[in-house]
Amino acid sequence: MTHYQAQAIAAIERQQAGIENTAPWVAGEQLKDICRSEPDSAELIAHDLDVSEMSIQAAEKKIKAYADKHKKGNFAYVPPSVAEGILRDFYKLKKPDAPPDLRIVPPASTLGLNLEDFL
């Protein structure tokens, strides 16, 4: 774990103290997951959490705004992937790279096949 990952997680846990099992606490958990897997994002989050307007409570308000906008009757739900996207936008985090395509497909010219051979 890098210095910034530890710093960001500690800052999130300080903000989570006393608000267990609330929506901002859950947003903090999702941020900790991002910090653990993305050192560069952890550095940005570590710096942002020093600013009150960038707290986990402020971030959760953005998620709640999405939930309120997409509410159906008395039901509101934000899928984890959408919540992560909102958090990434709020903290200006880059989206993680897509997994590489591990399939090896040689170019057609290297296959040595001629379709006319099959006629």
N, C-alpha and C positions, 0 to 999 in steps of 0.2 A: 504494500500500500504506500502510495506517495505521500509526501508532506501535505499537499493540497487535498488529497482524498481524505486524510485523517482530519484535517482542519475543517473541511466542509461538513463531514459527518458529525463532528463535535458541535459545530454551529447549529446544524439542523436539530440535533438532540437537545441542545439548550433551548431552542424555540419550541420544541415538542414538550418540554417539561411542564407538567400540570394540565396538559390538554389531551391526554391519552384518549384514544378511540373517538376522536372528532374528525371532521373533514380536513382541517389543516394538518392534523397529525398524519392522516393517510397520505396527503400530498407530500409531507416530509419523508414518509417511507418510500414513496416512489422516487423522490429526489435522491435519497440515499442509495437506491438501486442504481440510478444513473451514475452517481459518484463512484460507486464501487467498480463499475465496468468501463468508465470513461474518464481517465485521469485529466484530460484537457477540459472536459465539462466541469469536473470537480473544482478545478482552479477558478473558473468563472463563477461558479456557485459560491465558493468560499469568499470571494471578493464581494459578490452581490448581497450576501446575507448580512453584511455589515451595515447595509442601508435599510432603514425601516420600511421604505416603500417596496423593498424587494423581499420581504419576509415570507415565510411559508403561509402566513395568514393572508397576505396580499395576493400571493399566487393562487391560493384556494378560491379567492373571490372571483378570479377569472374562470375557474372551473365551474363554480356555482352559476355564474352568468350564462355559461354555455348550457348548463342543466336547465336553468329557468327558461331559456329561449327555446329549448327542445322538449319542454314538458308536455306530457300527454295526460290530461285530466289532473289527477293528484299524483301522478308518477313521473319522477325524473331520474334519469340514469345517464352516467357518463362512462362509456367503456374505458378500460385502462389505457388502451392505445390512443384514444382521443385525449384523455387527461394528460398522458405523456406529451403529446403534441402541443397541448396548451402550455404545459410547463416549459417545454423547449422554446416555444415562442416567447414566453414571459421572460425567461432568463437568457434569451438569445443564444441558445445552444444549437450547434449544428446537428443535423439528423445523423444517426449512425450510418456508416457505410453499409450498403446492401451486401449480403454475403456473396462471396465470389461464385461465379458459375463454374462448378468443378467438372462439368462435362467437357470432354476433349473431342472436338469435332474437327477433323482435318479438312482443310480446304478441298473442294471438289477436284482441283487439278492434281492433288497428290494421291488420290485414290487409285489412279491408274486404270480407271474403268472407262469404257466407251460403250454407251448405250446401244450402238449399232451392233456390238458383239452379241447382244441378246435377241436380235431379230432373226 
